[in-house]
Amino acid sequence: MKRSSPAASDRDHSILPEAWRYEIVGVRLELAPEDGGEPFLDLTVRRGDDRRALRFFSPRDLEIEKGGPVNGGLRIVDVSSQQLDDLGVRVDDFEAAPGSLRFWARDVTSI
């Protein structure tokens, strides 16, 4: 399976429109949940008084560059059109700034 960057045909995920307007305030990774469930990564973001918590299921290829995670270019992309095995979401930094947070996930939901 070849995993590339989001394609031009991919669109921002509806879970958090204009994600780049939010700052990352929390990241939590659980590889072996106590209930035996699927691994997940919780990402908490805020914009002013608006605080959102998102759960990404089966995160893969997690990368947090030195100095990160930083804010400014966060992008959550629906990559389901690429028909990748068990991958439907890409989290990336379109500004490619140092400290970027990037990973793939099966799916995402609000928590």
Buried (B, 14 or more C-beta within 10 A) or exposed (E): EEEEEBEEEBEBBEBBEEBBBBBBBEBEBBEEEEEEEEBBBBBBBBBEEEEBBBBBBBBBEBEBBEEBBBBBBBBBBBBBEBEBEEBBBBBBBBBEBEBBBBBBBBBBEEE
